[in-house]
Amino acid sequence: MKRMQGWLALLVLGTANLLAAATQPTAGPGHAAIASAHHLATDAGFEVLAAGGNAFDAAVAVTAALAVVESSSSGIGGGGFWLLARASDGKQVMIDGRELAPAAVDAKRYLDADGKLDRDRSINGALAAGIPGEPAALVHIAQHYGRLPLAKSLAPAIRLAREGYPMEARMASMLAMRKDVMLRYPASRAVFFPHGKAPKLGALIRQPDLAKTLERLAVQGFDGFYRGPTATALVAGVRAEGGNWSLDDLANYRVKEREPLRFRYHDFELISASPPSSGGVLLATILNILEGYDFAALSRVDRVHLMVEAMRRAYRDRSYILGDPDAVAMPIKLLTSKAYAAGLRSAIRLDRATPSSALPEGAVVAGGTDTTHFSIIDAEGNIAAVTASVNLPMGSGLIVPGTGVLLNNEMDDFALAANQANAYGLIGTDANAPKPGKRMLSTMSPTIAFGKDRIAVIGTPGGSRIATMVLLGLIDFFEGGAPADFVAAKRIHHQYLPDVISAEAGALTAEEVAALRAHGHSVSESERPWGNMNAVVWDLRSQQLTAGSDPRGLVGKAEVR
Ligand code: DON
């Protein structure tokens, strides 16, 4: 019997990322929860549920509404990952609507005369923009998973674009960050800086061109965006600003249905973003390492130390190994295996930090609240965890004339120059080098954790810090935490390079910082807050739903109805 168990254990080890679909209840909670980064987007989701839609229709509605009212963070000029779990048959799938490089991509165009990354080109204007995936993802989800026609689920977004939404403090701060760039482009100016100034708080922001573009998408589906007048205007607008998109780049865009990244942590079965996001792999590696400790029994300093050591090792692999699965071969099964984690764990000392390496350190931009994540559970038990992005605040800053589409600056997520840090301080090599049609590596980590008694739907923006925030949220959830608390909890982060622990003010006491420094860690304290987590938890014993929206986001709304 013993031998049999050992053999079974080996089998489980060997198939760590081939786990069967995580167990999902077939009966729902009877009511629904939505947590998103904007109250009007949460309302849009409930409007569509009330019209007979399921969680996937609501996901389309929330995504599209965010594209209008939180265009600083995601939009139809961007992309994302839609992690869906269907109650009726237990199907779990990741819709990969990530942007990709145009066929004419040329890495040299992002470098200056000295071969250094030219940040103005990698993050501002037309060259910074990948071919958008979000519109194709919305069409795909409505067609294959939703119950309502696209026109119904896009209706709230179209209305918000046409009638306007009130300017709020959060949007004002995002605009302030990107004002100089946006003033370069007439269509961006017209929406966000009429007369050279951002609208006053409470003033309505109307986006009639965006309303028309969304309407075309609603009526014609894929062709309404990727072919015809919208496509022609997008290509012309990008080329007029020095970019290199073609009509074929748009017409050839395809979403990919991918297997979610599956892993286990003690009794929990998790699904998260698979490549081209690094999110799920990072979470699996880190949690596999941590599973070997009696985590709950450790002191706060030991917990932070071990989390950091696990983060460092997982992010090292990200830097050198991960990229677009359609372009590079990656040992995902190995990286997410318990055996690999055990090897990494064996080199971790409880009393000493492991220095990351002798590689030069990159300058880091703290992940903020741009990009967006929302979580939905509907009355039937369907689940959507969605993280979508235009990358930095206001993406590339370029709204293409006549379309209302604010383009992403996701090209900066490629390793445009090997070993030179991107805007998040992340380095990369060949695996994430830009190639025609290739998707850039992401850290977006929409995640669902299935436990015996509780299920969590969780995610956040925050650039390179996304996976570590989701990790902290998951650990709180595993230990019984409620979403309203773990979305607000103070955060720490480490990403291999630069070799430093970042800590929000209040995340660590002076004594804890001193103890971590005594272990050999560098600690950067009191950084400005980061992240904008939106999470929902389903308690299977009571059938209660609870939801939390990160107070850092200012205008989010978590609601149970
Ligand atoms: O895909 C990624 O990993 C990044 N483009 C996400 C950017 C982000 O979260 C910005 N938010 N602070």
Residues whose N, C-alpha, C, O or C-beta is under 5 A from the ligand:
A	BS01	DON	G367 G368 T369 D370 T371 S389 N391 D413 L441 S442 T443 M444 P461 G462 G463
